[in-house]
Amino acid sequence: MGARQSRASSKDKGPKRILFTGRRQKFSPWDDALLPGRDPRSLLKRGMHHVSFSLVTRGMTDIPDFLWGLSEVQKLNLSHNQLRVLPPEVGKLTRIVVLNLCGNRLKSLPREVSLLQGLRVLFVNMNCLTEVPAELSLCRKLEVLSLSHNCLSQLPACFADLSRLRKLNLSNNLFAHIPMCVFSLKELIFLHVGSNRLENIAESIQHLTSLQIFIAEANNIHSFPRSLCLVTSLELLNLNSNDIQNLPSELHLLCRLVRIAWNPMDKGLHISHNPLSKPLPELVEGGLEMLFGYLKDKKHT
């Protein structure tokens, strides 16, 4: 008798657990996150310098409405979801300093991003952008902008107004040339245009006099422009995997390049996987000093 009651008791407990699981499945990802605290503000993280809010990797296809009421948010991370639209209500979050939208399915950004006047860092990489709104140029405090891994082929000319921009990533897009507005960004220290459709680097590159890191690997660039040798602030220059055959005699002007670099993370000159004419391949193997010496001698002969 006791054994029967024990088995019956076990059977009673089973369905209850299944029903509870069924109820939980009805909650949206953000409802589930709110269960312990009820008030959305309980999810805010208050650090020493910024108030942050994160809904990362929750499979969201839309953004919960309560978010637009959290006006104190300064760092917002909505990365790695399934978002197809960023609503215009994002303009209500006027205190945002860092906005991370990486790894979604966004095809565009709303014009209301122009209202984020304090925005300094914007990640929209790994989305489906085919254009960027001109209104983003009104975010004049922007310092870091990542648009990599999208479907972009041009930028608005008014991006030249982003005078504080220091780091710009345009890699893995469809650019046939570096947008002219980029050459007006005098504060740039980092520019990544790798894995596009570039066939040349415009002479205007010489205007980026603060540039320290320039990556243009995996394009179809045919020549190493002499004007690039005038960007003497360069510490890392990556032209790997292009169609470069010759190097300019002025290359030695890039005095901050300390080595021929082979590791992608190393500073120096990256020039491997190019059809360099002889004897350049052997000189590259011999190191930067040997290469510079040859190019100088060649200029005077």
C-alpha positions in Angstrom: 0.0 0.0 0.0 2.8 2.4 1.0 4.6 1.6 -2.3 1.4 2.4 -4.4 1.1 5.7 -2.6 4.7 6.5 -3.2 4.3 5.8 -7.0 1.1 7.8 -7.1 2.8 10.7 -5.4 5.6 10.6 -7.9 3.1 10.6 -10.8 1.4 13.7 -9.3 4.7 15.6 -9.2 5.6 14.9 -12.8 2.7 16.8 -14.6 3.2 19.8 -12.3 6.8 20.2 -13.5 5.7 19.9 -17.1 3.0 22.5 -16.7 5.4 24.9 -15.0 7.8 24.5 -18.0 5.0 25.2 -20.3 4.1 28.4 -18.6 7.7 29.6 -18.6 7.9 29.1 -22.4 5.2 31.7 -22.8 7.4 34.4 -21.4 9.3 36.7 -23.8 13.1 36.9 -23.1 12.8 40.2 -21.3 9.8 39.1 -19.2 11.9 36.2 -18.0 14.7 38.6 -17.1 12.3 40.8 -15.1 10.8 38.0 -13.0 13.1 38.5 -10.1 12.8 42.3 -9.9 9.6 43.4 -11.6 10.8 47.0 -12.1 13.0 47.3 -15.2 15.3 49.7 -13.4 16.3 46.8 -11.2 18.3 45.5 -14.3 20.3 48.7 -14.6 23.9 48.4 -13.6 25.3 51.5 -12.0 29.1 51.7 -12.3 31.5 54.4 -11.2 31.1 56.3 -14.5 28.1 54.9 -16.5 24.7 53.4 -16.1 24.5 50.4 -18.3 21.7 48.0 -19.6 22.3 44.8 -21.4 20.0 42.3 -23.3 22.6 40.3 -25.1 21.9 37.0 -26.9 18.2 36.7 -26.0 16.9 35.9 -29.4 14.9 39.1 -29.5 13.2 40.0 -32.8 11.9 43.3 -31.3 12.9 45.6 -28.4 10.8 45.8 -25.3 8.9 49.0 -24.9 10.0 49.5 -21.3 13.5 50.3 -22.5 12.5 53.7 -24.0 11.6 54.8 -20.4 15.0 54.1 -19.1 16.3 57.6 -19.9 19.3 57.3 -17.6 20.9 54.6 -19.7 24.4 55.5 -20.9 25.7 52.2 -22.2 23.2 50.0 -24.1 24.1 46.5 -25.4 21.6 44.8 -27.6 24.1 42.7 -29.5 23.7 39.2 -30.9 19.9 39.1 -31.2 17.6 38.9 -34.2 16.6 42.6 -34.4 15.5 43.7 -37.9 14.5 47.2 -36.9 15.8 49.8 -34.5 12.7 51.9 -33.6 12.8 55.7 -33.8 12.2 55.7 -30.0 15.9 55.1 -29.6 16.1 58.9 -29.8 14.6 59.2 -26.4 17.8 57.7 -24.8 19.6 61.0 -25.0 22.2 60.1 -22.4 23.7 57.2 -24.4 27.4 57.2 -24.7 28.0 53.6 -26.0 25.5 51.7 -28.2 26.2 48.2 -29.3 24.0 46.7 -32.0 26.5 44.1 -33.3 25.3 40.8 -34.7 21.7 41.6 -35.5 19.8 41.8 -38.8 19.4 45.5 -39.2 19.1 46.9 -42.7 19.0 50.5 -41.7 19.2 52.9 -38.8 16.5 55.5 -37.9 17.1 59.2 -38.5 16.5 59.7 -34.8 20.1 58.5 -34.0 20.9 62.2 -34.6 19.3 62.9 -31.2 22.0 60.9 -29.4 24.2 63.9 -29.0 26.4 62.3 -26.4 27.2 59.2 -28.4 30.9 58.3 -28.5 31.0 54.7 -29.5 28.7 52.9 -32.0 28.9 49.3 -33.0 26.7 48.2 -35.9 29.0 45.5 -37.3 27.7 42.2 -38.4 24.3 43.4 -39.6 22.6 43.8 -43.1 23.1 47.6 -43.6 23.0 48.8 -47.2 23.2 52.4 -46.2 23.9 54.7 -43.2 21.7 57.7 -42.5 23.3 61.1 -43.1 21.8 62.1 -39.7 24.5 60.1 -37.9 26.9 62.9 -38.9 25.1 65.1 -36.3 26.5 62.9 -33.5 29.6 65.2 -33.4 31.1 63.5 -30.3 31.4 60.1 -32.0 34.9 58.7 -31.6 34.5 55.0 -32.5 32.4 53.7 -35.3 32.3 50.0 -36.5 30.3 49.3 -39.6 32.2 46.1 -40.6 30.5 43.0 -42.1 27.6 44.7 -43.7 26.6 45.5 -47.3 27.8 49.1 -47.6 29.3 50.5 -50.8 29.3 54.2 -49.8 29.0 56.7 -46.9 27.2 60.1 -46.8 29.5 63.0 -47.7 28.5 64.7 -44.5 30.4 62.1 -42.5 33.3 64.5 -43.0 31.7 66.4 -40.1 32.6 63.7 -37.6 35.7 65.6 -36.7 36.3 63.7 -33.4 36.2 60.2 -35.0 39.4 58.3 -34.1 38.6 54.7 -35.0 36.7 53.6 -38.1 36.1 50.0 -39.2 34.6 49.6 -42.8 36.0 46.1 -43.4 34.0 43.3 -45.0 31.7 45.5 -47.1 31.3 46.3 -50.8 33.4 49.5 -51.1 35.1 49.9 -54.5 37.1 52.9 -53.1 37.6 54.5 -49.8 34.9 57.1 -49.4 36.2 60.7 -49.9 34.6 61.9 -46.6 37.1 59.6 -44.7 40.0 61.7 -45.9 38.6 64.6 -44.0 38.7 62.8 -40.6 42.0 64.3 -39.4 41.7 62.7 -35.9 41.6 59.1 -37.3 44.3 56.9 -35.7 42.7 53.6 -36.9 41.2 52.8 -40.3 40.2 49.3 -41.4 39.1 48.8 -45.0 40.1 45.2 -45.4 38.1 42.6 -47.4 36.3 45.1 -49.7 36.6 45.6 -53.5 39.4 48.2 -53.5 41.7 48.4 -56.5 43.6 51.5 -55.4 44.2 53.8 -52.5 43.6 57.5 -53.3 46.4 60.0 -53.1 44.2 61.8 -50.5 45.3 59.2 -47.9 48.2 61.6 -47.1 45.7 63.9 -45.4 45.3 61.4 -42.5 48.3 62.7 -40.7 47.4 61.1 -37.3 46.8 57.6 -38.7 48.7 54.9 -36.8 47.0 51.8 -38.0 45.9 51.2 -41.6 44.6 47.9 -42.7 43.6 47.3 -46.3 44.3 43.5 -46.6 42.4 41.2 -48.8 41.4 43.6 -51.6 42.6 43.9 -55.2 45.0 46.9 -54.8 47.4 47.1 -57.7 50.0 49.6 -56.5 51.5 51.0 -53.3 50.8 54.8 -53.5 53.7 57.1 -52.8 51.4 59.4 -50.9 50.9 56.6 -48.3 54.6 57.1 -47.5 53.8 60.6 -46.3 51.6 59.2 -43.4 54.7 59.0 -41.2 52.6 58.4 -38.1 51.9 54.8 -39.3 52.9 52.1 -36.9 51.0 49.2 -38.5 50.4 49.0 -42.2 48.7 45.9 -43.5 48.5 45.4 -47.3 48.6 41.6 -47.2 46.8 39.6 -49.9 46.5 42.3 -52.7 48.0 42.6 -56.2 51.0 44.8 -55.4 54.1 44.2 -57.5 56.4 47.1 -56.6 57.2 49.2 -53.6 58.0 53.0 -53.7 61.5 54.1 -52.9 60.0 56.6 -50.3 58.9 53.6 -48.2 61.8 54.4 -45.7 59.9 57.6 -44.7 57.6 55.4 -42.7 60.1 55.4 -39.9 57.6 54.1 -37.2 57.3 50.8 -38.9 59.7 48.7 -36.9 59.7 45.4 -38.7 58.3 43.2 -41.5 55.4 41.8 -39.6 54.0 38.3 -40.1 51.7 38.0 -37.1 48.4 39.9 -37.8 48.6 41.5 -34.3 52.1 42.8 -34.7 53.0 46.4 -35.5 55.1 46.9 -38.7 54.7 46.4 -42.4 52.5 43.5 -43.5 53.1 42.9 -47.2 52.8 39.1 -47.6 50.7 37.3 -50.3 51.4 39.9 -53.0 53.0 39.2 -56.4 56.1 41.3 -55.5 58.6 41.5 -58.4 62.1 40.1 -57.8 64.2 40.7 -55.8 61.6 42.1 -53.4 60.4 38.8 -52.0 63.9 37.9 -50.8 64.5 41.4 -49.4 61.2 41.2 -47.4 62.5 37.9 -46.0 65.7 39.7 -44.9 63.8 42.3 -42.9 62.8 46.0 -43.1 66.3 47.4 -42.9 67.5 45.4 -45.9 64.3 46.4 -47.8 64.7 50.1 -47.0 68.4 50.0 -48.0 67.6 48.4 -51.4 64.8 50.9 -52.2 67.0 53.9 -51.3 69.9 52.6 -53.4 67.5 51.9 -56.3 66.3 55.5 -56.2 69.8 56.9 -56.7 70.8 54.6 -59.5 
